[in-house]
Amino acid sequence: MQNATLLGFDFGTKSIGVAVGQQLTGTARPLTALKAQEGTPDWNLIEKLLKEWQPDYVVVGLPLNMDGTEQPLTARARKFANRLHGRFGVRVELQDERLSTVEARADLFKRGGFRALQKGQVDSQSAVIILQDWFETH
């Protein structure tokens, strides 16, 4: 599916970054960051995003250690991905997200200095990087 619309999620226990992308162009842009309580988002807001963008896929970043092993957050990100699929029936894929936050911070800093490094902006920019990495590998 070359003309697919995707939503990307950068899962976190306090904030979940969201981005939208187009497979045809291989580009993504930040949308928002959703507050989370111990990793649980407001599912109504996620449903609203899914209805608005009607993605063909959802890509959830999979946090791994630098050596590729899983960490405690890895299982929670998988659970979030499974819940997205179970609640909304959307196709969900996982994407290695190692160093996405570091890259997001560097990108934002280049464009706006320290003022650009607000938590929500970093999380949604991380979701952009997750989607762009997915495009490069698919």
N, C-alpha and C positions, 0 to 999 in steps of 0.2 A: 504494500500500500504506500505509494510514493507521495500522495498528497494528504498524509495523515496529520491531524492536529493532536498534540500531546500536552498533558499537564505534567510538570515535574514537581516532586516534593522533596524537600530537604528536611527529614524527620529530626525532631529534637524533643526533649522532654518539656521544655518551656515555650518553644516557638517552632513552628513548622513553616519553612519558606516555600513559596509556590511560584512557579513560572509557567509560561505557555510557550509552545514552540510549534513550528511547521516543518515537517519532514522534507517537503519539497525544496525549501530553501536551506534547511539545516541550521536555522537560527531560532533563538529563544529570547524572551524578554521577561524581566521580573514582573510579577503581579502584586503579591502581598506576602505578609508573614502573619500566620494565624497563631494566636496565643494557645498554649496547651497547658493542661494540668497534669503533671506527671506523664506526659506523652499522649494524653487524651485530648483531642481537639473538640471544638464545637462542630459536631457532625452536620448540623444544619448549614453552617457556612461552607463546608466542603460540598454538600449537596447543591448549594446555590452555585458554586464555581463549576461543578460538573454540568449542571443544567445550562449555565451561560455559555460555556466553551464547548460542550459536547465532544470531549476528546475521544479519539479512536483508541488511544492507549493512555495509561498513566505510568509514569516512571518514578519509582521511589529510590532514593539514594540509600545504598547499603554501606553503613559505616564499618570499616574493617581496620585492623591494625596494619601498620606499614608492611609487615611480613605476610599479610594476606589472611591472618588468623582472625577469628571472630572475637568480638568484645561484648560486654554486657548490652550495649546499645544495639548491637546487630540483631539480637533476638527481638528487641522491641520494635525495630524498624520493620522486620519481617511480619510481626503481628499487625502493625499498622497497615502494611500492604495487604495482608490477608483480610483485614476488616474492610478496607476500601473495596476489594473484590466482592466480599460477602454481602456488604450493605447495598452496593450500587451496581453490582454485576459488570463493572468495567474491567477491561483487560489490564492487568498490572504486571509490569516488568521491574526487576531490580537492577540497579546499576552501581557498580563500585564507585564510591564517592571519596576515596582517599585523596586528601589534600584539597578538596573542593573549597573548604572554608578558607584555607590559606590563600588560595588563588583568588577567591572572591574579595577578601580583604585587600589584597594587592591591587586588584582592578579598581575597586572603589577608591582606594587611597590615591591612585594615579589621577583619578578624575576629580576628586574633591577634598583631598587631605583628610585629616582626622574627623572633620565634621561629617564626612560621608560614611563613617564606620559605625553607624547606628545598628543595633542588633537586628532589627527587622530588615534593613537593607542588606546586611550581610547574609542573612538566611535566604532571602528571595534571590540574591545574586548567586548564592551557592546552588539553588535549584536550577538557575540558568546554566551553570557549569555542568551540573549533572545531566541535563537534557542535551547539551552540546556534546558531551562525552558519549552519550547514548547514540546520537546521530553519527558520530565518527566511527562507532563500532558496529553500526547496522546499515 
